[in-house]
Amino acid sequence: MKREIIKTLDGSTTIRLPEWDECYHSKHGAIQEAKHVFIKNGLSLFENPISILEIGFGTGLNAFITFLESVRKDQAIDYVGVEAYPVDPKEILEMNYAEELEATEYESVFKEMHLAEWDKKTVINSQFSLTKRKQFFHEINDLEIFDLIYFDAFGYRVQPELWSTEIFQKMYNSLKPNGVLVTYAARGVVKRSMIEVGFTVEKLAGPPGKREMFRAFKKV
């Protein structure tokens, strides 16, 4: 499938799949979306320490922004990113996240994240560790390990199977009691699947270019 690097409206880059008319991040602003959905409405709810599962490691943008937050807040984070189809290293070199985030002193960290061995924990610094797992989402079988899930799969329009009740059951099982899942999605069918497996779902204002998003809680 053809892939192309594009610049989103906030100046940050992403990867676009023309055949699907789908991007790894919002064309309205990759960085703005990541900060709004995953940091403001997810990570900010938690204090030290925290374990995070990302569904769709992709370009590594969410992991990198979360690392920067761990530095800013002196917060201990154990980060696990699941990806079935890793991004080509040549594409990673074209991502401008360190520059756009005014964090060029950590550009080596962004590269280290992508060079890190798959299925092995990598200690980035004393506060942040990263494990990249090369697996399909339906293969996830964690039980009450994570405090927070970043659900950043390709959209329901192109891959509805990634937003199924089966997948959200795995997400629910993976979360600790009172854990949280955040996603840019706001479709009714997605909400119904979340509720069916036990989540309590709330609708929040979305990032630029998107009216709404979901946040789901595993309340016990």
N, CA and C of each residue as an Amber inpcrd file, in Angstrom:
protein
   660
   0.8470000  -1.1950000   0.0000000   0.0000000   0.0000000   0.0000000
   0.8860000   1.2500000   0.0000000   0.5710000   2.1960000  -0.8840000
   1.3450000   3.4270000  -0.9980000   1.2450000   4.2350000   0.2880000
   2.3480000   4.8850000   0.6360000   2.4110000   5.7120000   1.8360000
   3.0940000   7.0260000   1.4770000   2.6790000   8.1100000   2.1040000
   3.3120000   9.3990000   1.8420000   3.3910000  10.2120000   3.1240000
   4.4350000  11.0030000   3.2320000   4.6200000  11.8880000   4.3800000
   3.9290000  13.2130000   4.0740000   3.0730000  13.6580000   4.9910000
   2.4130000  14.9460000   4.8060000   2.6160000  15.8030000   6.0540000
   2.4400000  17.0950000   5.8990000   2.5070000  18.0250000   7.0250000
   1.0770000  18.3740000   7.4270000   0.7850000  18.2480000   8.7140000
  -0.5570000  18.5510000   9.2130000  -0.6680000  20.0450000   9.5200000
  -1.8650000  20.4800000   9.8830000  -2.1190000  21.9150000   9.9950000
  -1.3620000  22.6060000  11.1220000  -0.8660000  21.8450000  12.1170000
  -0.0730000  22.4990000  13.1670000   1.4230000  22.4650000  12.8550000
   1.7790000  22.0070000  11.6580000   3.1800000  21.9930000  11.2350000
   3.8700000  20.6640000  11.4470000   3.2730000  19.7680000  12.2080000
   3.8820000  18.4690000  12.4680000   3.5240000  17.4740000  11.3680000
   4.3780000  16.4930000  11.1790000   4.2200000  15.5370000  10.0930000
   3.4250000  14.3080000  10.5160000   2.9370000  13.5950000   9.5250000
   2.3320000  12.2840000   9.7560000   2.4490000  11.4730000   8.4760000
   1.9900000  10.2360000   8.5180000   2.0090000   9.3560000   7.3530000
   0.5760000   9.1910000   6.8580000   0.3920000   9.3260000   5.5610000
  -0.9370000   9.1750000   4.9530000  -0.9550000   7.9580000   4.0450000
  -2.0610000   7.2180000   4.0910000  -2.2810000   6.0680000   3.2120000
  -3.3470000   6.4840000   2.1910000  -2.9410000   6.9010000   0.9960000
  -3.8890000   7.4430000   0.0030000  -5.0130000   6.4770000  -0.3520000
  -4.7080000   5.1840000  -0.4150000  -5.7160000   4.1990000  -0.8040000
  -6.9050000   4.2010000   0.1640000  -6.6200000   4.4490000   1.4290000
  -7.6630000   4.4940000   2.4560000  -8.1020000   5.9230000   2.7570000
  -7.3530000   6.9070000   2.2700000  -7.5410000   8.3000000   2.6810000
  -7.5280000   8.3730000   4.2100000  -6.4990000   7.7590000   4.7940000
  -6.3670000   7.6560000   6.2450000  -4.9540000   8.0580000   6.6550000
  -4.8590000   8.7720000   7.7880000  -3.5590000   9.2000000   8.3020000
  -3.2900000   8.5730000   9.6640000  -2.0180000   8.4730000  10.0150000
  -1.6450000   7.9710000  11.3320000  -2.0990000   8.9230000  12.4340000
  -2.1370000  10.2120000  12.1090000  -2.5820000  11.2310000  13.0630000
  -3.5120000  12.1970000  12.3390000  -4.1570000  13.0490000  13.0950000
  -5.1070000  13.9870000  12.5110000  -4.4180000  14.9480000  11.5410000
  -5.0160000  15.1260000  10.3680000  -4.4720000  16.0790000   9.4060000
  -4.6570000  17.5130000   9.8960000  -5.5020000  17.7040000  10.9050000
  -5.7230000  19.0280000  11.4890000  -4.6200000  19.4020000  12.4930000
  -3.7470000  18.4440000  12.7970000  -2.6480000  18.7150000  13.7210000
  -2.2670000  17.4810000  14.5110000  -1.1880000  16.8240000  14.1060000
  -0.7800000  15.5770000  14.7610000  -0.4280000  15.8030000  16.2250000
   0.3950000  16.8010000  16.4900000   0.8180000  17.0810000  17.8620000
  -0.3590000  17.5740000  18.7000000  -1.1620000  18.4670000  18.1340000
  -2.3150000  18.9840000  18.8740000  -3.2620000  17.8630000  19.2760000
  -3.4980000  16.9200000  18.3650000  -4.3810000  15.7930000  18.6670000
  -3.8070000  14.9380000  19.7930000  -2.5240000  14.5980000  19.6920000
  -1.8920000  13.7540000  20.7070000  -1.9550000  14.4070000  22.0870000
  -1.6530000  15.6830000  22.1440000  -1.6680000  16.3920000  23.4340000
  -3.0760000  16.4560000  24.0130000  -4.0460000  16.7140000  23.1780000
  -5.4180000  16.8790000  23.6630000  -6.0170000  15.5500000  24.1170000
  -5.9380000  14.5450000  23.2640000  -6.5930000  13.2670000  23.5500000
  -5.8680000  12.4930000  24.6340000  -4.5650000  12.3160000  24.4760000
  -3.8420000  11.3780000  25.3220000  -3.1820000  12.0120000  26.5580000
  -2.7430000  13.2550000  26.4480000  -2.1150000  13.9080000  27.5990000
  -3.1490000  14.6430000  28.4540000  -3.8380000  15.5890000  27.8640000
  -4.8050000  16.3900000  28.6270000  -5.9200000  15.5360000  29.2220000
  -6.4640000  14.6080000  28.4240000  -7.6220000  13.8360000  28.8740000
  -7.2920000  12.4230000  29.3480000  -6.0010000  12.1050000  29.4000000
  -5.5870000  10.7900000  29.8700000  -4.5050000  10.8690000  30.9320000
  -3.2990000  11.1420000  30.5200000  -2.1460000  11.1410000  31.4200000
  -2.3110000  12.1120000  32.5840000  -2.9380000  13.2550000  32.3420000
  -3.0600000  14.2810000  33.3870000  -3.8900000  13.8150000  34.5850000
  -4.6260000  12.7200000  34.4310000  -5.4580000  12.2190000  35.5300000
  -4.6390000  11.4640000  36.5780000  -3.3880000  11.1480000  36.2610000
  -2.6100000  10.2320000  37.0870000  -1.3790000  10.8930000  37.7090000
  -1.0240000  10.3760000  38.8760000   0.2190000  10.7550000  39.5390000
   1.2090000   9.6020000  39.4070000   2.3350000   9.6840000  40.0910000
   3.3630000   8.6250000  40.0620000   2.8820000   7.3500000  40.7030000
   3.4380000   6.2060000  40.2880000   3.9140000   5.9200000  38.9300000
   2.7420000   5.4730000  38.0920000   2.9430000   5.2650000  36.7950000
   1.8330000   4.8860000  35.9220000   2.3150000   3.9230000  34.8370000
   1.4600000   2.9710000  34.4920000   1.7340000   2.0500000  33.3880000
   0.7510000   2.3320000  32.2710000   1.2650000   2.4580000  31.0550000
   0.4580000   2.8520000  29.8960000   0.5800000   1.8070000  28.7920000
  -0.5570000   1.4780000  28.1730000  -0.5980000   0.6390000  26.9850000
  -1.0710000   1.4960000  25.8190000  -0.2730000   1.5360000  24.7600000
  -0.6920000   2.2490000  23.5570000  -1.0770000   1.2460000  22.4840000
  -2.2790000   1.4020000  21.9630000  -2.7660000   0.5560000  20.8770000
  -2.5150000   1.2800000  19.5710000  -1.4220000   0.8870000  18.9070000
  -1.0020000   1.5260000  17.6720000   0.2050000   2.4180000  17.8960000
   1.3980000   1.8140000  18.1070000   2.6020000   2.6090000  18.3920000
   2.9470000   3.5400000  17.2350000   2.7870000   3.0540000  16.0110000
   2.9170000   3.8930000  14.8180000   4.1990000   4.6890000  14.7200000
   4.0690000   6.0050000  14.6020000   5.2230000   6.8930000  14.4310000
   5.9720000   7.1480000  15.7380000   5.3930000   6.7370000  16.8560000
   6.0340000   6.9900000  18.1500000   5.7360000   8.3540000  18.7300000
   4.8630000   9.1290000  18.0710000   4.5610000  10.4750000  18.5580000
   3.9820000  10.4560000  19.9710000   2.9980000   9.6010000  20.2160000
   2.3710000   9.5780000  21.5390000   3.3670000   9.1740000  22.6230000
   4.2060000   8.2130000  22.3110000   5.2230000   7.7800000  23.2720000
   6.2150000   8.9050000  23.5530000   6.6160000   9.6240000  22.5090000
   7.5970000  10.6970000  22.6740000   7.0220000  11.8500000  23.5000000
   5.7830000  12.2390000  23.2100000   5.1620000  13.3070000  23.9870000
   4.9830000  12.8760000  25.4420000   4.6510000  11.6100000  25.6490000
   4.5070000  11.1050000  27.0160000   5.8490000  11.1040000  27.7400000
   6.9070000  10.7640000  27.0400000   8.2480000  10.8540000  27.6240000
   8.5540000  12.2880000  28.0520000   8.2540000  13.2540000  27.1950000
   8.5160000  14.6570000  27.5270000   7.7210000  15.0820000  28.7570000
   6.4930000  14.5720000  28.8830000   5.6870000  14.8670000  30.0670000
   6.3010000  14.2460000  31.3150000   6.8670000  13.0540000  31.1740000
   7.4970000  12.4100000  32.3300000   8.6900000  13.2090000  32.8180000
   9.4070000  13.8310000  31.8850000  10.5350000  14.6960000  32.2490000
  10.0220000  15.9540000  32.9350000   8.9950000  16.5620000  32.3610000
   8.4490000  17.8050000  32.8940000   7.8820000  17.6320000  34.2970000
   7.1980000  16.5110000  34.5190000   6.5100000  16.2740000  35.7920000
   7.2990000  15.3810000  36.7420000   8.4740000  14.9150000  36.2950000
   9.2530000  13.9620000  37.0920000   8.3780000  12.7700000  37.4670000
   7.7200000  12.2190000  36.4560000   6.7510000  11.1450000  36.6510000
   7.3050000   9.8280000  36.1110000   7.2230000   8.7800000  36.8990000
   7.6930000   7.4580000  36.4800000   6.6460000   6.7980000  35.5950000
   7.0480000   6.3940000  34.3940000   6.1210000   5.8110000  33.4340000
   6.7090000   4.5380000  32.8330000   5.9110000   3.4830000  32.8650000
   6.2410000   2.2280000  32.1860000   5.3260000   2.1490000  30.9720000
   5.8910000   2.2620000  29.7850000   5.1170000   2.4500000  28.5490000
   5.2350000   1.2230000  27.6600000   4.0990000   0.6950000  27.2330000
   4.0640000  -0.4490000  26.3240000   3.3140000  -0.0390000  25.0650000
   3.9490000  -0.1760000  23.9200000   3.3170000   0.1590000  22.6520000
   3.1570000  -1.0750000  21.7870000   1.9470000  -1.3350000  21.3320000
   1.6580000  -2.5020000  20.4980000   1.5140000  -2.0650000  19.0470000
   2.1890000  -2.7650000  18.1600000   2.1600000  -2.4220000  16.7370000
   2.3570000  -3.6940000  15.9170000   1.4390000  -3.9750000  15.0160000
   1.5560000  -5.1620000  14.1630000   2.4400000  -4.8950000  12.9450000
   2.4460000  -3.6510000  12.4740000   3.1930000  -3.3030000  11.2620000
   4.0700000  -2.0820000  11.5340000   5.2890000  -2.2970000  12.0360000
   6.1670000  -1.1750000  12.3840000   6.4370000  -0.2420000  11.1990000
   6.5650000   1.0240000  11.5200000   6.8530000   2.0490000  10.5160000
   8.2850000   1.8970000  10.0210000   8.4850000   2.1390000   8.7360000
   9.8060000   2.0480000   8.1270000  10.7310000   3.1070000   8.7450000
  11.9580000   2.7220000   9.1130000  12.9010000   3.6820000   9.7020000
  13.1350000   4.9200000   8.8390000  13.0700000   4.7680000   7.5250000
  13.2610000   5.9190000   6.6390000  12.1410000   6.9450000   6.8370000
  10.9400000   6.4580000   7.0970000   9.8200000   7.3690000   7.3440000
   9.9970000   8.0920000   8.6710000  10.5220000   7.3750000   9.6610000
  10.7450000   7.9740000  10.9810000  11.6960000   9.1570000  10.8820000
  12.6980000   9.0490000  10.0330000  13.6690000  10.1340000   9.8750000
  13.0260000  11.4030000   9.3230000  11.8610000  11.2620000   8.7070000
  11.1700000  12.4240000   8.1450000  10.1700000  13.0510000   9.1200000
  10.0010000  12.4430000  10.2820000   9.1030000  13.0110000  11.2720000
   9.7960000  14.1870000  11.9850000   9.1090000  15.2980000  12.1630000
   9.7200000  16.5220000  12.7020000   9.2680000  16.8270000  14.1330000
   8.9430000  15.7980000  14.9010000   8.3200000  16.0100000  16.2050000
   9.2250000  16.7230000  17.2050000  10.4840000  16.3550000  17.2720000
  11.3820000  16.9980000  18.2350000  11.4800000  18.4980000  17.9590000
  11.5670000  18.8540000  16.6970000  11.6470000  20.2680000  16.3220000
  10.3550000  20.9980000  16.6500000   9.2140000  20.4260000  16.2560000
   7.9340000  21.0940000  16.4620000   7.5610000  21.1750000  17.9420000
   8.0410000  20.2380000  18.7440000   7.7710000  20.2480000  20.1840000
   8.8100000  21.0600000  20.9590000   9.7440000  21.6780000  20.2090000
  10.8350000  22.4580000  20.8050000  11.5890000  21.6100000  21.8250000
  11.9050000  20.3900000  21.3880000  12.5920000  19.4280000  22.2530000
  13.7270000  18.7530000  21.4890000  14.4760000  19.5660000  20.7400000
  15.5350000  18.9800000  19.9220000  16.6240000  18.3140000  20.7620000
  16.7320000  18.7170000  22.0390000  17.7290000  18.0690000  22.8980000
  17.3700000  16.6140000  23.1840000  16.1120000  16.2420000  22.8840000
  15.6660000  14.8580000  23.0990000  15.4220000  14.1170000  21.7850000
  15.9220000  14.6650000  20.6860000  15.7320000  13.9950000  19.3970000
  16.3630000  12.6060000  19.4050000  17.4750000  12.4710000  20.1270000
  18.1310000  11.1560000  20.2130000  17.2440000  10.1410000  20.9250000
  16.4100000  10.6220000  21.8520000  15.4820000   9.7320000  22.5550000
  14.4260000   9.2160000  21.5840000  13.9070000  10.0990000  20.7360000
  12.9210000   9.6900000  19.7360000  13.5030000   8.5970000  18.8360000
  14.7350000   8.7860000  18.4160000  15.3780000   7.7780000  17.5640000
  15.6250000   6.4860000  18.3410000  16.0210000   6.6190000  19.6100000
  16.2530000   5.4420000  20.4360000  14.9860000   4.6080000  20.5810000
  13.8580000   5.2730000  20.7010000  12.5910000   4.5540000  20.8170000
  12.3590000   3.6540000  19.6120000  12.6920000   4.1520000  18.4330000
  12.4630000   3.3780000  17.2170000  13.5530000   2.3360000  16.9730000
  14.7350000   2.5660000  17.4880000  15.8190000   1.5910000  17.3430000
  15.7450000   0.5000000  18.3970000  14.9490000   0.7220000  19.4390000
  14.8460000  -0.2420000  20.5370000  14.3740000  -1.5990000  20.0200000
  14.9110000  -2.6370000  20.6050000  14.5590000  -3.9980000  20.2120000
  13.0980000  -4.2900000  20.5500000  12.4270000  -4.9890000  19.6490000
  11.0310000  -5.3390000  19.8720000  10.9100000  -6.4240000  20.9340000
   9.8260000  -6.3540000  21.6960000   9.4910000  -7.3550000  22.7170000
  10.5360000  -7.4420000  23.8260000  11.1760000  -6.3270000  24.0960000
  12.1620000  -6.2550000  25.1750000  12.0890000  -4.8720000  25.8090000
  12.0710000  -4.8160000  27.1230000  11.9930000  -3.5240000  27.8080000
  13.2900000  -2.7350000  27.6370000  13.1390000  -1.4740000  27.2470000
  14.2710000  -0.5700000  27.0940000  14.1370000   0.5570000  28.1090000
  15.1430000   0.7560000  28.9160000  15.1330000   1.8440000  29.8950000
  15.6560000   3.1010000  29.1960000  14.7710000   4.0630000  28.9830000
  15.1460000   5.3030000  28.2970000  15.8860000   6.2330000  29.2550000
  15.3550000   6.3760000  30.4700000  16.0490000   7.0740000  31.5480000
  15.5140000   6.5370000  32.8710000  15.8780000   7.1580000  33.9750000
  15.4790000   6.6290000  35.2820000  13.9740000   6.6820000  35.5180000
  13.2460000   7.4890000  34.7140000  11.8100000   7.6640000  34.9030000
  10.9570000   6.9750000  33.8430000  11.5340000   6.6210000  32.7170000
  10.7270000   6.1630000  31.5830000  11.3020000   4.8970000  30.9700000
  10.4700000   3.8720000  30.8900000  10.8620000   2.6440000  30.1990000
   9.8690000   2.3540000  29.0810000  10.3570000   1.7320000  28.0230000
   9.5410000   1.4660000  26.8390000   9.6700000   0.0020000  26.4380000
   8.5240000  -0.6270000  26.2170000   8.4870000  -1.9600000  25.6210000
   7.6240000  -1.8940000  24.3710000   8.2030000  -2.2020000  23.2260000
   7.4420000  -2.2700000  21.9800000   7.1010000  -3.7330000  21.7260000
   5.8180000  -4.0080000  21.5640000   5.3870000  -5.3780000  21.3080000
   4.8480000  -5.4880000  19.8880000   5.4740000  -6.3460000  19.1040000
   5.0300000  -6.5570000  17.7300000   3.9780000  -7.6570000  17.7390000
   2.7100000  -7.2550000  17.7600000   1.6200000  -8.2160000  17.8100000
   0.3340000  -7.5730000  17.3030000  -0.6100000  -8.4370000  16.9310000
  -1.9280000  -7.9590000  16.5360000  -2.7400000  -7.6790000  17.7940000
  -3.6820000  -6.7710000  17.6760000  -4.4430000  -6.3610000  18.8500000
  -5.2480000  -7.5180000  19.4450000  -5.7220000  -8.4200000  18.5890000
  -6.5190000  -9.5340000  19.1050000  -5.6670000 -10.5600000  19.8620000
  -4.3450000 -10.3870000  19.8170000  -3.4420000 -11.2900000  20.5410000
  -3.1360000 -10.7960000  21.9600000  -3.6110000  -9.6190000  22.3000000
  -3.3410000  -9.0480000  23.6200000  -4.1400000  -9.8060000  24.6820000
  -3.4470000 -10.2810000  25.7020000  -4.1160000 -11.0430000  26.7640000
  -3.6410000 -10.6290000  28.1560000  -3.3110000  -9.3560000  28.3290000
  -2.8690000  -8.8530000  29.6280000  -4.0460000  -8.8080000  30.5960000
  -3.7620000  -8.9870000  31.8650000  -4.8120000  -8.9490000  32.8900000
  -4.4480000  -7.9420000  33.9850000  -5.2000000  -6.8610000  34.0480000
  -5.0840000  -5.8440000  35.0990000  -3.6420000  -5.3800000  35.3150000
  -3.0170000  -4.9660000  34.2210000  -1.6210000  -4.5100000  34.2570000
  -1.5080000  -2.9920000  34.1190000  -2.4110000  -2.3860000  33.3550000
  -2.2360000  -0.9880000  32.9630000  -3.1980000  -0.0420000  33.6770000
  -2.6970000   1.1670000  33.9390000  -3.5290000   2.2340000  34.5090000
  -4.2720000   2.9950000  33.4160000  -3.6420000   3.0940000  32.2470000
  -4.1480000   3.9640000  31.1870000  -3.8960000   3.3180000  29.8320000
  -4.8850000   3.3950000  28.9590000  -4.7300000   2.9210000  27.5830000
  -4.9330000   4.0860000  26.6220000  -3.9510000   4.2680000  25.7170000
  -4.1110000   5.1720000  24.5920000  -4.6250000   4.3100000  23.4290000
  -5.8730000   4.4600000  23.0590000  -6.4080000   3.6550000  21.9560000
  -6.3370000   4.4820000  20.6790000  -5.3100000   4.2050000  19.8740000
  -5.0070000   5.0460000  18.7130000  -4.9050000   4.2060000  17.4430000
  -5.8300000   3.2690000  17.2890000  -5.8700000   2.4390000  16.0840000
  -6.3640000   3.2580000  14.8940000  -6.1540000   2.7350000  13.6780000
  -6.7450000   3.3640000  12.5010000  -8.2630000   3.4260000  12.6770000
  -8.8890000   4.3780000  12.0180000 -10.2930000   4.6670000  12.2460000
 -11.2570000   3.5410000  11.9080000 -12.4210000   3.6120000  12.5160000
 -13.4810000   2.6270000  12.3140000 -13.8660000   2.5210000  10.8350000
 -13.8200000   3.6180000  10.1170000 -14.2110000   3.6260000   8.7000000
 -13.3920000   2.6470000   7.8760000 -12.0970000   2.5240000   8.1810000
 -11.2230000   1.6650000   7.3680000 -10.9160000   0.3230000   8.0280000
 -10.9640000   0.2550000   9.3660000 -10.6870000  -1.0040000  10.0540000
 -11.6590000  -1.2070000  11.2280000 -12.9250000  -1.4440000  10.9280000
 -13.9210000  -1.5960000  11.9960000 -13.6270000  -2.7480000  12.9360000
 -12.8950000  -3.7660000  12.4510000 -12.5870000  -4.9200000  13.3040000
 -11.7080000  -4.5570000  14.4880000 -10.9920000  -3.4400000  14.4120000
 -10.1420000  -3.0120000  15.5230000 -10.9380000  -2.3230000  16.6270000
 -12.2050000  -2.0640000  16.3520000 -13.0730000  -1.3560000  17.3000000
 -14.2210000  -2.2470000  17.7720000 -14.0010000  -3.5390000  17.7400000
 -15.0430000  -4.5070000  18.0490000 -15.1950000  -4.7390000  19.5550000
 -16.2990000  -5.3790000  19.9220000 -16.5110000  -5.7620000  21.3180000
 -15.3900000  -6.6750000  21.7960000 -14.9300000  -7.5670000  20.9300000
 -13.8370000  -8.4800000  21.2870000 -12.5820000  -7.7110000  21.6970000
 -12.2260000  -6.7040000  20.9190000 -11.0200000  -5.9160000  21.2220000
 -11.2170000  -5.1130000  22.4960000 -12.3810000  -4.5070000  22.6810000
 -12.5920000  -3.7130000  23.8920000 -12.6870000  -4.5790000  25.1440000
 -13.0860000  -5.8230000  24.9880000 -13.0400000  -6.7390000  26.1290000
 -11.6070000  -6.9590000  26.5660000 -10.7070000  -7.0780000  25.5970000
  -9.2870000  -7.2290000  25.9160000  -8.7410000  -5.9760000  26.5830000
  -9.2070000  -4.8100000  26.1400000  -8.7810000  -3.5510000  26.7490000
  -9.2660000  -3.4780000  28.2020000 -10.5070000  -3.8360000  28.4090000
 -11.0850000  -3.8100000  29.7620000 -10.3160000  -4.7590000  30.6790000
 -10.0210000  -5.9430000  30.1720000  -9.2750000  -6.9220000  30.9690000
  -7.8630000  -6.4430000  31.2880000  -7.2820000  -5.6890000  30.3800000
  -5.8920000  -5.2280000  30.5450000  -5.7440000  -4.1470000  31.6020000
  -6.8210000  -3.4140000  31.8510000  -6.7650000  -2.2990000  32.7950000
  -6.8840000  -2.7640000  34.2430000  -6.1730000  -2.0720000  35.1010000
  -6.3600000  -2.2530000  36.5380000  -7.7330000  -1.6940000  36.9320000
  -8.2590000  -2.0800000  38.0930000  -9.4930000  -1.4590000  38.5730000
  -9.3500000   0.0700000  38.5990000 -10.3680000   0.7630000  38.1190000
 -10.3890000   2.2260000  38.0170000  -9.4460000   2.7620000  36.9360000
  -9.0240000   1.8840000  36.0410000  -8.2020000   2.3140000  34.9190000
  -9.0020000   3.1110000  33.9030000  -8.2870000   3.7550000  32.9760000
  -8.9030000   4.6710000  32.0140000  -8.4260000   4.3520000  30.5940000
  -9.3490000   4.4570000  29.6350000  -9.0170000   4.3620000  28.2100000
  -9.4390000   5.6610000  27.5430000  -8.5480000   6.2210000  26.7390000
  -8.8870000   7.4260000  25.9770000  -8.6580000   7.1690000  24.4940000
  -9.5300000   7.7480000  23.6720000  -9.4180000   7.5970000  22.2270000
 -10.0020000   8.8180000  21.5340000  -9.5070000   9.0650000  20.3280000
 -10.0200000  10.1850000  19.5320000 -11.4070000   9.8880000  18.9710000
 -11.8500000   8.6280000  19.0130000 -13.0970000   8.2140000  18.3820000
 -14.3200000   8.7250000  19.1300000 -15.4390000   8.8500000  18.4110000
 -16.6860000   9.2750000  19.0530000 -17.9000000   8.7130000  18.3210000
 -17.7690000   7.5240000  17.7450000 -18.8860000   6.8830000  17.0510000
 -19.7950000   6.1600000  18.0340000 -21.0820000   6.1640000  17.7390000
 -22.0350000   5.4780000  18.5930000 -21.7660000   3.9900000  18.6920000
 -21.3720000   3.3570000  17.5830000 -21.1060000   1.9150000  17.5920000
 -19.9190000   1.5820000  18.4840000 -18.9440000   2.4780000  18.5470000
 -17.7790000   2.2780000  19.4210000 -18.1980000   2.3880000  20.8820000
 -19.0080000   3.3800000  21.1780000 -19.4950000   3.5650000  22.5460000
 -20.2890000   2.3520000  23.0110000 -21.1280000   1.8130000  22.1440000
 -21.9300000   0.6530000  22.5160000 -21.0630000  -0.5620000  22.8250000
 -19.9920000  -0.7530000  22.0500000 -19.0750000  -1.8650000  22.3100000
 -18.3620000  -1.6930000  23.6410000 -17.9530000  -0.4650000  23.9410000
 -17.2880000  -0.1840000  25.2080000 -18.2160000  -0.4780000  26.3910000
 -19.4410000  -0.0010000  26.3010000 -20.4110000  -0.2000000  27.3820000
 -20.7370000  -1.6790000  27.5560000 -20.8080000  -2.4020000  26.4400000
 -21.1470000  -3.8300000  26.4910000 -20.1510000  -4.6320000  27.3240000
 -18.8750000  -4.2470000  27.2900000 -17.8660000  -5.0050000  28.0330000
 -17.6800000  -4.5030000  29.4580000 -18.3660000  -3.4060000  29.8180000
 -18.3100000  -2.9430000  31.1970000 -17.8030000  -1.5390000  31.4300000
 -17.3450000  -0.8720000  30.3790000 -16.8320000   0.4870000  30.5490000
 -17.9620000   1.4820000  30.8550000 -17.6150000   2.4980000  31.6360000
 -18.4330000   3.6890000  31.7740000 -17.8330000   4.7330000  30.8510000
 -18.6130000   5.2380000  29.9110000 -18.0760000   6.0800000  28.8400000
 -18.5950000   7.5030000  28.9550000 -17.6780000   8.4540000  28.7820000
 -18.0800000   9.8580000  28.7250000 -17.5800000  10.4870000  27.4400000
 -18.3490000  11.4380000  26.9410000 -18.0160000  12.1530000  25.7230000
 -17.3950000  13.4920000  26.1000000 -16.2510000  13.7930000  25.4930000
 -15.5390000  15.0300000  25.7730000 -15.3570000  15.8320000  24.4890000
 -15.0150000  17.0960000  24.6320000 -14.6820000  17.9100000  23.4600000
 -13.4670000  17.3110000  22.7660000 -13.5060000  17.2470000  21.4450000
 -12.4180000  16.6470000  20.6950000 -11.2820000  17.6110000  20.4120000
 -10.2310000  17.1160000  19.7740000  -9.0940000  17.9600000  19.3850000
  -9.4730000  18.8350000  18.1930000  -8.5970000  19.7410000  17.7770000
  -8.9020000  20.5840000  16.6170000  -9.3410000  19.7450000  15.4190000
 -10.4320000  20.1580000  14.7890000 -10.9440000  19.4600000  13.6200000
 -11.8950000  18.3300000  13.9370000 -12.0870000  18.0370000  15.2230000
 -12.9860000  16.9460000  15.6090000 -13.8270000  17.4090000  16.7890000
 -15.1340000  17.2590000  16.6810000 -16.0270000  17.8330000  17.6890000
 -15.9400000  17.1010000  19.0290000 -15.8550000  15.7560000  18.9930000
 -15.9570000  14.9760000  20.2280000 -14.9480000  13.8340000  20.2670000
 -14.7430000  13.2740000  21.4600000 -13.8960000  12.1040000  21.6940000
 -14.4590000  11.3500000  22.8900000 -13.9720000  10.1180000  23.0990000
 -14.4420000   9.3040000  24.2220000 -13.3460000   9.0990000  25.2630000
 -13.7940000   9.0390000  26.5250000 -12.9530000   8.5780000  27.6350000
 -13.7700000   7.5250000  28.3800000 -13.1610000   6.3710000  28.6490000
 -13.8730000   5.2640000  29.2670000 -13.1750000   4.8380000  30.5550000
 -13.9700000   4.4840000  31.5630000 -13.4560000   4.1130000  32.8720000
 -13.8360000   2.6710000  33.2190000 -12.8970000   1.9690000  33.8220000
 -13.1820000   0.6360000  34.3620000 -13.5010000   0.8370000  35.8530000
 -14.7390000   1.1590000  36.1070000 -15.1400000   1.4550000  37.4930000
 -15.4670000   0.1650000  38.2330000 -14.9910000   0.0640000  39.4640000
 -15.2370000  -1.1330000  40.2940000 -15.7470000  -0.7300000  41.6600000
